[in-house]
């Protein structure tokens, strides 16, 4: 009879420890990608398509990217259902191994643009952009195709010539002519 008790105790310990392992697996933190998905990020293509369908216009993203390295890219369309003024497209380029390697693009219609103060730069296509620093980021804001673009790069990885680099990225956005241009007012 004593032998049966000894056999029963290891079986209970194994069952309890397996249950503990199962519970730990269920409570594990989300993966890097799942963290972004939980706050509404999808693929860039899907987010751009949502924005274009919502505003019935074409969005051109910069052809040039920031020169820092990225492992992931995400997009998110946000529709402001309450006030109808903060609809925007957010694009994030991030690096899972170097968490400060962040480059982001926010796009909104010019009729809902945000006004920023900073140093003005003339772009190659003739438009102007404004460069400023805020919240550990270097930002460059400009308008093209009736959209306001806000480019941002984390200050710790941006390098010394950030305004020039962001202006070159802004210049890489193609001009849209005709009915595909955003004309929402």
TORKOL-4160 file (C-alpha; in steps of 0.2 Angstrom, whole numbers, padded with zeros to 4 digits, m for minus):
185
<pt num="1" X="0000" Y="0000" Z="0000"/>
<pt num="2" X="0014" Y="0012" Z="0004"/>
<pt num="3" X="0021" Y="0009" Z="m0014"/>
<pt num="4" X="0005" Y="0014" Z="m0022"/>
<pt num="5" X="0006" Y="0031" Z="m0013"/>
<pt num="6" X="0024" Y="0034" Z="m0019"/>
<pt num="7" X="0018" Y="0030" Z="m0037"/>
<pt num="8" X="0003" Y="0042" Z="m0035"/>
<pt num="9" X="0013" Y="0057" Z="m0029"/>
<pt num="10" X="0025" Y="0058" Z="m0045"/>
<pt num="11" X="0010" Y="0056" Z="m0056"/>
<pt num="12" X="0001" Y="0071" Z="m0047"/>
<pt num="13" X="0017" Y="0081" Z="m0048"/>
<pt num="14" X="0019" Y="0078" Z="m0067"/>
<pt num="15" X="0001" Y="0082" Z="m0070"/>
<pt num="16" X="0002" Y="0098" Z="m0060"/>
<pt num="17" X="0018" Y="0103" Z="m0068"/>
<pt num="18" X="0011" Y="0100" Z="m0085"/>
<pt num="19" X="m0004" Y="0111" Z="m0081"/>
<pt num="20" X="0008" Y="0124" Z="m0075"/>
<pt num="21" X="0018" Y="0123" Z="m0092"/>
<pt num="22" X="0002" Y="0124" Z="m0102"/>
<pt num="23" X="m0004" Y="0140" Z="m0092"/>
<pt num="24" X="0013" Y="0148" Z="m0094"/>
<pt num="25" X="0012" Y="0145" Z="m0113"/>
<pt num="26" X="m0006" Y="0153" Z="m0113"/>
<pt num="27" X="0001" Y="0169" Z="m0104"/>
<pt num="28" X="0016" Y="0171" Z="m0114"/>
<pt num="29" X="0019" Y="0189" Z="m0121"/>
<pt num="30" X="0014" Y="0193" Z="m0139"/>
<pt num="31" X="0027" Y="0191" Z="m0152"/>
<pt num="32" X="0035" Y="0207" Z="m0160"/>
<pt num="33" X="0023" Y="0206" Z="m0174"/>
<pt num="34" X="0008" Y="0202" Z="m0163"/>
<pt num="35" X="0011" Y="0218" Z="m0153"/>
<pt num="36" X="0009" Y="0229" Z="m0168"/>
<pt num="37" X="m0006" Y="0219" Z="m0174"/>
<pt num="38" X="m0015" Y="0221" Z="m0157"/>
<pt num="39" X="m0014" Y="0240" Z="m0159"/>
<pt num="40" X="m0021" Y="0240" Z="m0177"/>
<pt num="41" X="m0006" Y="0238" Z="m0188"/>
<pt num="42" X="m0007" Y="0228" Z="m0204"/>
<pt num="43" X="0003" Y="0227" Z="m0220"/>
<pt num="44" X="0007" Y="0244" Z="m0228"/>
<pt num="45" X="m0002" Y="0238" Z="m0243"/>
<pt num="46" X="m0018" Y="0235" Z="m0234"/>
<pt num="47" X="m0017" Y="0251" Z="m0224"/>
<pt num="48" X="m0014" Y="0261" Z="m0240"/>
<pt num="49" X="m0029" Y="0253" Z="m0249"/>
<pt num="50" X="m0040" Y="0257" Z="m0234"/>
<pt num="51" X="m0035" Y="0275" Z="m0234"/>
<pt num="52" X="m0037" Y="0276" Z="m0253"/>
<pt num="53" X="m0054" Y="0269" Z="m0253"/>
<pt num="54" X="m0059" Y="0280" Z="m0238"/>
<pt num="55" X="m0054" Y="0296" Z="m0247"/>
<pt num="56" X="m0056" Y="0290" Z="m0265"/>
<pt num="57" X="m0039" Y="0295" Z="m0270"/>
<pt num="58" X="m0022" Y="0289" Z="m0274"/>
<pt num="59" X="m0008" Y="0289" Z="m0261"/>
<pt num="60" X="0010" Y="0290" Z="m0266"/>
<pt num="61" X="0023" Y="0284" Z="m0253"/>
<pt num="62" X="0041" Y="0290" Z="m0254"/>
<pt num="63" X="0052" Y="0280" Z="m0265"/>
<pt num="64" X="0067" Y="0283" Z="m0255"/>
<pt num="65" X="0068" Y="0276" Z="m0237"/>
<pt num="66" X="0078" Y="0280" Z="m0222"/>
<pt num="67" X="0096" Y="0273" Z="m0223"/>
<pt num="68" X="0095" Y="0264" Z="m0206"/>
<pt num="69" X="0091" Y="0245" Z="m0206"/>
<pt num="70" X="0073" Y="0238" Z="m0202"/>
<pt num="71" X="0067" Y="0221" Z="m0200"/>
<pt num="72" X="0048" Y="0225" Z="m0200"/>
<pt num="73" X="0036" Y="0237" Z="m0209"/>
<pt num="74" X="0018" Y="0240" Z="m0204"/>
<pt num="75" X="0004" Y="0251" Z="m0209"/>
<pt num="76" X="m0012" Y="0257" Z="m0201"/>
<pt num="77" X="m0027" Y="0267" Z="m0207"/>
<pt num="78" X="m0036" Y="0276" Z="m0193"/>
<pt num="79" X="m0053" Y="0283" Z="m0196"/>
<pt num="80" X="m0059" Y="0296" Z="m0184"/>
<pt num="81" X="m0077" Y="0291" Z="m0182"/>
<pt num="82" X="m0081" Y="0304" Z="m0168"/>
<pt num="83" X="m0074" Y="0320" Z="m0175"/>
<pt num="84" X="m0070" Y="0316" Z="m0193"/>
<pt num="85" X="m0054" Y="0326" Z="m0193"/>
<pt num="86" X="m0040" Y="0315" Z="m0188"/>
<pt num="87" X="m0042" Y="0301" Z="m0202"/>
<pt num="88" X="m0024" Y="0296" Z="m0206"/>
<pt num="89" X="m0012" Y="0283" Z="m0213"/>
<pt num="90" X="0002" Y="0278" Z="m0202"/>
<pt num="91" X="0017" Y="0268" Z="m0209"/>
<pt num="92" X="0031" Y="0261" Z="m0197"/>
<pt num="93" X="0048" Y="0254" Z="m0201"/>
<pt num="94" X="0055" Y="0246" Z="m0186"/>
<pt num="95" X="0069" Y="0234" Z="m0181"/>
<pt num="96" X="0066" Y="0220" Z="m0169"/>
<pt num="97" X="0084" Y="0219" Z="m0163"/>
<pt num="98" X="0087" Y="0238" Z="m0162"/>
<pt num="99" X="0072" Y="0246" Z="m0155"/>
<pt num="100" X="0077" Y="0264" Z="m0158"/>
<pt num="101" X="0078" Y="0260" Z="m0177"/>
<pt num="102" X="0061" Y="0268" Z="m0181"/>
<pt num="103" X="0056" Y="0278" Z="m0196"/>
<pt num="104" X="0038" Y="0283" Z="m0198"/>
<pt num="105" X="0027" Y="0292" Z="m0210"/>
<pt num="106" X="0010" Y="0299" Z="m0206"/>
<pt num="107" X="m0002" Y="0305" Z="m0220"/>
<pt num="108" X="m0018" Y="0315" Z="m0219"/>
<pt num="109" X="m0028" Y="0326" Z="m0231"/>
<pt num="110" X="m0022" Y="0344" Z="m0231"/>
<pt num="111" X="m0039" Y="0350" Z="m0226"/>
<pt num="112" X="m0036" Y="0342" Z="m0209"/>
<pt num="113" X="m0018" Y="0346" Z="m0208"/>
<pt num="114" X="m0008" Y="0350" Z="m0192"/>
<pt num="115" X="0002" Y="0366" Z="m0191"/>
<pt num="116" X="0020" Y="0364" Z="m0185"/>
<pt num="117" X="0033" Y="0377" Z="m0181"/>
<pt num="118" X="0051" Y="0374" Z="m0187"/>
<pt num="119" X="0064" Y="0378" Z="m0199"/>
<pt num="120" X="0058" Y="0379" Z="m0217"/>
<pt num="121" X="0067" Y="0370" Z="m0231"/>
<pt num="122" X="0063" Y="0372" Z="m0250"/>
<pt num="123" X="0060" Y="0355" Z="m0259"/>
<pt num="124" X="0066" Y="0351" Z="m0276"/>
<pt num="125" X="0049" Y="0351" Z="m0284"/>
<pt num="126" X="0046" Y="0369" Z="m0277"/>
<pt num="127" X="0036" Y="0365" Z="m0261"/>
<pt num="128" X="0042" Y="0369" Z="m0244"/>
<pt num="129" X="0044" Y="0358" Z="m0229"/>
<pt num="130" X="0046" Y="0361" Z="m0211"/>
<pt num="131" X="0059" Y="0352" Z="m0200"/>
<pt num="132" X="0058" Y="0351" Z="m0181"/>
<pt num="133" X="0062" Y="0340" Z="m0166"/>
<pt num="134" X="0049" Y="0333" Z="m0154"/>
<pt num="135" X="0047" Y="0318" Z="m0143"/>
<pt num="136" X="0064" Y="0310" Z="m0147"/>
<pt num="137" X="0061" Y="0311" Z="m0165"/>
<pt num="138" X="0067" Y="0322" Z="m0180"/>
<pt num="139" X="0052" Y="0327" Z="m0190"/>
<pt num="140" X="0049" Y="0334" Z="m0208"/>
<pt num="141" X="0032" Y="0339" Z="m0213"/>
<pt num="142" X="0027" Y="0344" Z="m0231"/>
<pt num="143" X="0012" Y="0344" Z="m0243"/>
<pt num="144" X="0010" Y="0336" Z="m0259"/>
<pt num="145" X="m0005" Y="0329" Z="m0269"/>
<pt num="146" X="m0017" Y="0338" Z="m0257"/>
<pt num="147" X="m0010" Y="0327" Z="m0243"/>
<pt num="148" X="0001" Y="0332" Z="m0228"/>
<pt num="149" X="0016" Y="0320" Z="m0225"/>
<pt num="150" X="0025" Y="0319" Z="m0209"/>
<pt num="151" X="0041" Y="0310" Z="m0209"/>
<pt num="152" X="0049" Y="0305" Z="m0193"/>
<pt num="153" X="0065" Y="0296" Z="m0188"/>
<pt num="154" X="0072" Y="0293" Z="m0170"/>
<pt num="155" X="0085" Y="0305" Z="m0165"/>
<pt num="156" X="0097" Y="0292" Z="m0159"/>
<pt num="157" X="0099" Y="0284" Z="m0175"/>
<pt num="158" X="0096" Y="0298" Z="m0188"/>
<pt num="159" X="0114" Y="0304" Z="m0191"/>
<pt num="160" X="0121" Y="0321" Z="m0193"/>
<pt num="161" X="0112" Y="0327" Z="m0209"/>
<pt num="162" X="0094" Y="0323" Z="m0204"/>
<pt num="163" X="0085" Y="0338" Z="m0212"/>
<pt num="164" X="0094" Y="0335" Z="m0229"/>
<pt num="165" X="0090" Y="0316" Z="m0228"/>
<pt num="166" X="0072" Y="0319" Z="m0224"/>
<pt num="167" X="0070" Y="0332" Z="m0238"/>
<pt num="168" X="0077" Y="0320" Z="m0250"/>
<pt num="169" X="0065" Y="0307" Z="m0245"/>
<pt num="170" X="0051" Y="0320" Z="m0246"/>
<pt num="171" X="0057" Y="0324" Z="m0264"/>
<pt num="172" X="0055" Y="0306" Z="m0269"/>
<pt num="173" X="0036" Y="0306" Z="m0267"/>
<pt num="174" X="0029" Y="0306" Z="m0285"/>
<pt num="175" X="0017" Y="0320" Z="m0291"/>
<pt num="176" X="m0001" Y="0314" Z="m0295"/>
<pt num="177" X="m0011" Y="0323" Z="m0308"/>
<pt num="178" X="m0029" Y="0322" Z="m0313"/>
<pt num="179" X="m0043" Y="0313" Z="m0305"/>
<pt num="180" X="m0033" Y="0302" Z="m0293"/>
<pt num="181" X="m0026" Y="0317" Z="m0283"/>
<pt num="182" X="m0034" Y="0319" Z="m0266"/>
<pt num="183" X="m0047" Y="0333" Z="m0268"/>
<pt num="184" X="m0057" Y="0331" Z="m0252"/>
<pt num="185" X="m0063" Y="0348" Z="m0244"/>
